[in-house]
Amino acid sequence: MAPRARLWLAIVLVTAAATGASVAGISMRATYGAQLTADEPQYLLTAISIAEDRSLDISDELAAQRYRSFHEVLLPQQTEPRADGSRVSPHNPLLPAVLAAPVAIGGWVAAKAALAAMAGLLAGLLLWTAVRRFDVSLATATLTVLVFGASVPFAVYGTQVYPELPAALVVTIAIIALTGRLKRNGTALLAATVVALPWLATKYLPVALVLAIAGLARLLHRDQRREALALGMGLGLAAAAFLAAHQSWYGGWTPYAAGDHFVGGEFTVIGSDPNYLGRGRRLSGLLVGEKFGLAAWQPAWLFVVPAAAALLGRRPDGWDVLCLTLASGWLTATFLALTMHGWWWPGRQLVVVLPAAVIGIAWWIGTSQARRLAAGVLGAVGMLSYGWLLSEGLRGQLTWVVDFFETSNPVYRIWARALPDYLDQPTSTWPLHWLWVAVIVATALAAFAACRHQRGLAIGSARVARALPVSIGTAALRARLARSPVRVQRQP
């Protein structure tokens, strides 16, 4: 089979697997009193209003209790009534706009199915990007994307009505644009992704800024000043339109101005008195926390540490895009998010930048058979954990956000003992915390040092290879002149 055909066959495979993994969880309940909970009903009510009324005003939907089909108990109000009696949900409007058509066709089930389809599309694009942009072998890329696409958190947010999965899809498209030629179409594609992210959620603004700066830097480095100017002006106009629309629709600079629970102002969404030093524990906790850490439910995410360090050490083409994107999202989740323990599935604040982690991990494990084997084993454990959760949830024993960490999965029960519990904070939490910090730092340093050494050897070999033909040619010329009977006479 031709390489191109094999690539598309693999894309179809991972797309189907990721879509199926998400679809399997559509009917699993968020809580025992609601099919969808927390912010999910707010997004769907706005989607219903856009589909039926072409408006963000959900006052009539609230009055008619249109949420009862997916939130059986009384829905808590999140909106502050306006002077004219209208109510606008304090959430950005792009996700409801995207889901308006599916909701009109098939209600909340169709909305979740649309998100599951996006999860499949995300997997397919990740595979294509790893192979075509980062020279990962097809087998390694397929293994990596299959492991992460068919497990948490992608599979869960493929059916949770949040902007996380669409944002991850947008970031993947931005990575494709940034690692391409960035001609007119590529620049336009990048601009569209940068504009889309804040419209999905204001919290994605730091990631959008990093992507925009990376694009401008690339264009200027390539002396594409006209494209850089166009990109800068376009993004400036888009920012002005964003702020003007939010002032008109929400009465503030962000949708949070329309909420009834930010009594200190819309910017208290990051906390009224944030303890940034205390939030620093999330740098490791987002990865290895017992209940809300990524690696607790999919151990293969541990590879993000050596992969990121290796990217910094080896610096292949596109390394800066992956590292800066991942860092911007991780730091936002660490220091700007109100909490990492919320009424949601773990990893919510990180999903937007995890595509960069998947590509980086695929690149890193592709250089070693042992790493690929380890990724396959740990990935299988994570897929088993997701399947176990689904089995319990579909039988009504667990829910997505209330008690998922009470799963009877024996592998998780054993693994969780080695992870710090930042939620309940027993006596073992801080010894385990500092142990994992030491492991993470040591792993990162080792991977960085190894790749710096390999990069040095590669650069040295390249220099020798470039010089070798010249040296050989010079030696051959001298030998030929020495054997020649003709002598060059000096001019007096």
N, C-alpha and C positions, 0 to 999 in steps of 0.2 A: 504494500500500500504506500502511496506517495506521502511524503512528510506533511504536506498541506492537508491531505485527507485525514491522516492520523490526528493532526491537531484539532480539526473540526469534530472528529469523532469523540475525542477526549473532552472537548468543550460541551458537546451534547450530553456526555455522561455526567460530568460534574454539575451541569445545569439541572439535569433531571434529579440527581441525588439531593442537591441542596433544596430544590423546590419541594421534593417529596418529604424531606426531613421537616420542613416548616409546615407544610400542609397537614402532616400527621398531628400537629399540635393545635390545630384551629379550634377544636371543640373543648380543649382543656380549659378549665375555669381559672380566672385570675384570682378570685376569692370565693369563699363558700356562698357569699350573698350576691355575687355579680360575675357575669361572664367576662366583662371588661371593667377595669377599675382605675382609680386615681385620675390621671389626665386623659386616659383613653376615651372615655365618654365625651369629654369636651371636644376633642378633635372630631369625633364622629358627629356630634350635634352641629358643629360648624360645617362639616361636609354636607350634612342633610340640608342645612340652610342655604348653602351655596347652590346645591343641586336644584332646590325647589324655589327659593326666593331670590337667588342671585345676590345674597347679602350675607354679611358676617353677623348680623343681629340674630341671636338665638333665643330671644325672649319668648317668642311664640312656641318654639320647640320645648323650652323649659316648662312653660305653662301647660302644654299638652302632654308633658312627661313622655316625649318621644324616645327617651332613653330606656324605657321599661323592657324592651326586648333584649337588651344587652347589659342592663344594670337594674336588677330586679328590685333592689331596695331604693329608698329615697336618695336621690343624688345630692351630695353636698354642693352648695353654691360656691363657685370660684369667681364670679363676676360682680363688679360694683355697678349697681344700676346708674344709668346716665340720666341727665335732666329730662330727656324726652321719653324715658321709660325703656329704652333699648338696653340690651346686654350684649357685650362682646367678650368672648372667651379670651383669657389672657395668654394666648398661645399664637405663635406665628402662623400665617394663613396658607403657606404653600402646601403642606401635607394635606389639610382638608380639601384644598383645590384639586390636588392630584386624586384624592379618594372620592371626590364628589360623584363622578360617573359610576364607579363600582358600587357605591352605596345606593345610588338611585336604581341600579339594576338588581342588586341582590342583598342589600342591607349590610349588616356587620360581617356576615360570612364572606361576602364578595370583597369587602374592604380588606379582610385578612388574606384572602386568596390573592389579591393584587400585590400585597406586601410579600407573600410567599414567592410570587413570580419575580419580584425584584431581587429576592434572595438568590434565586436561580441565576438571574442575569448577572448579579454581582460575582457569583462563582465563576461563570463563564468568562467574564472580563478579567478576573484575577488570573485565571489560567493563561489566557492570551497574553496578558501583560508580562507575566513571569517568563514566558517562553520567548516572546518577540522583543521585549524591551530589555530584559535582564539576562538573556541567554541561559536560562534554566532549562535543563533537559525536560522533555515532555513527560517522562515517567516520574521524575521528581516533582514537577509542578502539579501533575495530576494527583499524586499522593497527598501533597501538602494541601491543596485546595479542597480535596475530598474530605480530609480529616477535619479541617476547620469549617468548611461550608456546611457539613452535615452534623455539626455539634454546636455547643453553646459558645458565645452568645448569639452568633448569626442565626442559627435555626430558631431560637426563641424569638428574637426580634423580627424574624420573618413573619410572625403572626401577632406581635404586640403592636398596637396602634400608636406608635411613637415615630418621630422623625429619624430615629437612629439608623435604620436600615437604608432608607433613601439617601441619607447623608453619606453613609459609607459608599454607596454606589456613585454618588457625585464626586467624592474624593478620589475614587478609583479612576474615573474619567479624567479628573484633573491630573493625576499621575501619568496617564497615557499621553495627555497633551504636553505636559512638561518634559517628558522624556522623548518626545518626538521632535520634528523639525521646527515646530513653532512658526510656520508660515502663516498666511492669512487665516486659513481654516483652523489651524491649531490654536492660534491666538484667540480667535473668536470662541472656540470651545472652552479654553481656559477661562475666559472672561465670564462665560455663562455659568460655569461651575462656581466661580468665586461669588458671583451675584446670588446664585441659588442658595448657598449655604446659610447666610443669615436669614433668608426668608423661610428656611426650614426651622431654624431655631437661632435666637440671638446668641446663645452660648457657643455657636460654631464660628463666631466672628474671629477669634484668634487664629483658628485654622485657616479661615479664608484669607486673613491678612498674610500669613506665612506663604500660602500658595501664590498670592498676588505678588509679593516681594520676590519670590523665587522666579516667577515668570518675567518680571521686569528686569531682574538681574541677568537672566539668560539672554533676553533680547539685547540688552546693552552690551553684554560680553561679546555677542555675535555682530555687534555694530548694526543692529536692526533698530535704529533710532525712531524711524517713522512708526513701526509697529509698537514700540515701547510707548511712544507718545499717545498713540491711539488707544492702547490698553489703559494707560493711566487716566486719560480723559474720560474714557467710557466708564471705568470703575468709579471715578469721581462723580459723574452724573448719576450713576446707579445708586451711590451712597446718598446723594441728595434726595433722590426720589424715595429711597427707603425711609429716611428720616421724616420727610414731608408726609408720606402715607401713614406712618405710625402716629404722627401728631394728629392727623385727621381721624384715623380709625380708632386709636386707642387712647388718645389724649396724653401721650408721652413719647419718649424716644424709643421705648420698647413696648411689647405687648403687656409686660408686667404692670404697666400703669393702669390697666383695666381690671386688675385683680383686686379682690377684697381682703387679701391676707398679707399684703405688703404695706403695713400701716406706716412704716417709716419711709416710704417712698419706693419707687420701682427698683432702685439699685440695691435695696436690702435683700434682693434675691440671692446675693452672694453671702449674706449674713449681716446682721446689724452691728456685730462686734467680732469680726472673724479673728480666730487665733491661728495665724499662718504657721507659726512654729509647730503647733499641735497638728495642723493639717499635713505637715511634712511626713507623717507616718504613712500617708496614703501612697507615697512614692513606691513603697514595697507592698503596702496593704492591698492596693488595687490588683496586684498580681497574686499574692499568696495569702490573702485573708481567708480564714476558714469558711466563712459563709458567703462573702461578697467578692472574693478574689477570683480572677479568671482561671488560674491554675487549679483551684479547688475542684472545678467541674470539668476542665479539659487540661490535663497536665502538660500537654504539648505546648501550651502557651509559655511555659518556662523557657523555651528556646528563644523567646524574643530578646532575652538579655544577651546571650553570646552573639546572636545574629546582629543586633544593633551595634555591639562593640566591634564585631568583625567588619561591618560596613564602614565604621569610622576608621578602622585600621587599614583595610585594603582599598577602600575608596573606588569601587567600580563605577562605571557610568550610571548616573542617576542616584548615587548613594545619598547625596545631600537632600534630594527631594524626599526620599523615604525617611531619613533620620529627622529632618526638620518637621515634617508632617507629624510623625509619631510623637516627637517631643512636645510640639505645640498642644496636641490633644491630651497627652499625659499630664502636662503641667496645668492645663485648664481643669482637668478632673481632680487634680491634687489641691490646687490653691484657690480656684474660683468657684467650683461647685459647692453648694451648701453642705452636702453630705455625700458619702459614698454608700451609706446604708439607708436606702430609701424604699418606698413602696413600689418596688420594681424588681426585675430580674438583675442579677449581678452583671457588672460591666457596662451598664447603660451609658455612662459618661465617656467610655473609651471606644465604643463601637465605631464611631465616625472615623477614627484613624487606624483601626485594626487592619484594614486592607494593606497599609504600608508594612505592618508587622508580618502579615502572611507572605507578602512578596519577599521581604527580607529573610524570613525563615527559609523559604524555598531556595533562595540563592545560597544561604549558608549551608544547609544540609546537603545541597547538591554536590558539594566538593568532597563528601566522605560517605562511604557505604555504611559505616557504623552509625553515623548521624541519621541517615535515612531509615535505618532499621529502628533506632531509638524513637524517631518521630512516628514511625508506623505503630510501634507498640504503645507508646503513650497516647497517641491519637486514637487508637482502638479503645483504650481505657475510657477516654473522654466520650467517644461515641456510645460506648456501653452505658455510661452514666446518663447520657441524654435519653437513650432508649428506656432505661430503668425509670427515670422520672416520668416519661410519657406513659409508661405502663401504669404507674401508680396514679398519675393524674387523670387519665382517662377512666380509671375505675373509681374516681371520686375520693381517693385517699389523700391526695396532695393538691395544692394549687400553685400557680406560678409565682405569687408574691407573698403569701402568708406563711407557709410552712414547708417550702421546698427543701430546706436544709434538714428536715426531719426524715428524709428518705431512708428507707431500709437497706439501700445499696451497701453491701458489706465492704466493697472497695472504697467507697467514699467514707464510710465510718472509720476505717483504718487510716486512710490518708489524712483525714481531717485532724487526727490527733497530732500530726506533725506540723500543723499550721496554726498561726496565732489567731485567736478569736478576739477581734477588735470590737465586737458588738457587746458581748457579755463581760469580757475582760476578766477571766479567771486568773489565778496566780501564775499560770504558765504563759500568759500572753506575752509579757515583755521579754522573758528569756528567749522564747521562740522568735519574737520580733527581731531581736538583735542577732540571733543566730542566722536568720534568713537574710538580714541586711549584709552580714559578713559573707554569706554564700554568694549573694548576688554581686557584691563588689568584687570578690575574688574571681568569680566566673567571668565577669566583664573584663577585668584586667588581663586575665589569662588569654581570653579570645582576642582582645585588642593586641596584646604583645605578639601572639602567634601570627596574626594577620599582618602586622607591621613588618615582622621578619620575612614573611612570604612576599610581601610587596617589595621589600628591599632586594630580595633575591631576584624577583621578576624584573625589576628595573635594571639591576646589574646585568642580568642575562640579555635584556633587550639592547643595552648599550654595547655589549660584546658582539651581539649579532649584527648590529649596525656597523660596527668598526671592522668586523672580520673580513667582509668582502674587500674593503679598501686595503687592509693589510696584506691579504693574499695577492691582490692585484699588484701592489707595489713591489712585493717580493718577486713575483713572476717577471715583472718588467726589468728589475735589476739583474735577475739571472739571465734573461735574454740578451741584455746589453753586454753582459760579461762574456757571453759565448760568441757574440757577433764580431767578425773581423773588421768591421767598419769602426773607426774611432772618430769621435767628434773633435775637430781641431779648434783650439782656442784662437780667437782673433787677437792679433797683436794690438 
